[in-house]
Amino acid sequence: MRPLRATCLGAATALVALLACAPGAGAVATDADSAHAKGKVITLIGRLAQQTRFPVNPGGSPAQGDRTVFRSTLFDEKGNEVGETGGTCDTTRVDNGGAEVCVVTYTLPGGQLSVQGMVFGILNPGPPPSFDNGITGGTGKYDRARGSVHADTIAPGTRRFTIDLD
């Protein structure tokens, strides 16, 4: 069975888990043009709402191919609910702390962001690891978005996401 810490990973990525930390970063963009501006930073808090694990070896040790499906609720810096994330993470490695590849969608006011990347150290003891994933695209005011998402665990089942739009 996976350590409890590994079960919180999904809220990564997005929590996904798209599941970051730039002090003083702004809240969710409110006008269509601001999301396309280079250097726009959005800070959100994600709280794990639902997570299901699909292990290759039910009741056994973690294995390549284990899958986690998750959904998190997103809040701005003032605590207002502003969206959600949903995604999947697949275990690609169980040695050297483990690794997962994750694909996550952030649904925000005015559009969606698609994010993907690797998360390393998922099987190490302690809180879920920080990670950086790439923004691969978006819809609405995030159309053709590029950049990155940095995520840090700030409490059990809770991550801070810093979305840096290039």
N, C-alpha and C positions, 0 to 999 in steps of 0.2 A: 504494500500500500504506500502511496506517496505521502511524504511529510505534509502536514497542514499548510506549510509555507508554499509549497508548490501549487496547492489548490487556489491560492490567492493570485497566482500569476495572471490568469485570464483577465482579471480586472486590470490588467496591464495593457497590457497592450491595450487597450484600449485602454484593460482596465485602464485586452487589450487593453483590458484591458489597455485601446489606446489607449488604452493606456500610460510631473516634471516641475522644474523649480526656478524660474527667473524672478527675483524679487522685484516688485514694482511693475510687473507686466500688466497689460491691459486686459479688460474683460472681453466678452464676445463682441465682434464687430457688429455695428448696427446699420451701416450704409453699404450699399453694394460695391462702391469703388474702394472702400478701405480694405477689403479682404484681398484685393489684387495688389495692394501697395507692397513694395519690397520692404523687408524688415519688420513686418507686422508680427507682433507676438501676442498670443492669446494664452492665458493661464486658466485652467479648469481643474476642478476637483471631481474625481470619478469615484463613485461608491458602488461596489459590486451589488447587483440586484439579483442575478441568477447565474448559476454555473453548473454545468454537467460535464463529468469526465467519462470518457469512453476508453478504458484501458485495454490494451492488447491481451494482457494476462490478468483478468479479473481476480482480485485477491492476492496477486503476486507482486513481484517487484516491477518498478517502472521499466518500460521497454520502448524501443524505437517504434513509432507509429501510434503511441498513445495520443488521444485527442482531447482537448478541452474546448467546450463551446460556452461562451459567456455573454452577458449583457450587463452594462453598468449605466447608472444615471449620472449625468454631468451637471455640475453646478458652477456658477461664476464665483468670483472672489467675494461677492456679497452674500452668497448662499442661495441665490435664486436658481431654480432648476432651468437649464437652458438646452438640454438635449440628452442624447444617450449614445452609447457605443455598443457595438455588437461585433463578435468575431470568433475566430477559431485559432487555436495554437496546436501544432503537431510536434511531438517529440522527435527530434532528429538524432539525438545523442544522449546516452545515459552515463557515459564515463566522464571523468574530469568535471564533475558538477552538473552535467546535463546541459542540453540546449533545446530550444523550440523555435520554430518558424511560425510567425503569426501574421494573419491578415485581419484587419479591423476597419470598420466604417464608423466614423464620428458623424452623427446627425446633429446639426447645429441650426440655429435660426438662419434661413436663407440658403441652405444647401448642405452638402455632405462632403467629407474628406475621406479619401481612401488611403490607408496606411499599411505598410508591411515591413517585416524585418525579423532579425534574429534576437532572441533573448537567451543570454548565457547564465549559467549558475543556478538554474531552476531547482536543482536537487540539493543544493548546499543548505546546511542548517541556517536558521535565522529568517528575517523578513525576505519577501521576494526581492530580487535584485532590481536595481535601476536599469534602464535600457534606453536606447535611441533607435528609432525606426524612421524610415523615409516616407514622406508623403508622395504618393504615386499619381494623384489626380483628385478631382472633385467635381461637384455639380453646383448649379446655381451661382452664387457669388464666389464660390470656391472653384469655379470652372478653370481647368488647367493649372490648378495649384501645385506648387512644388515646395519642398522644404523638409523639415524634420519635426519629430515629436520626441521629447525627452520625458521620461516618467520616473517618479520616485515614490516608494511606499511611505506614507506618512502616518498610517495607523492600520490595524488589521482590516482588510477589505477596502482600503481607501488609498488612492493614489493622486498625486498632483501631476498634471500634464502641462508641459509648456510646449505649445505649438508655435513653431517659428516658420512663418511663411516667407519664402525667398522671393 
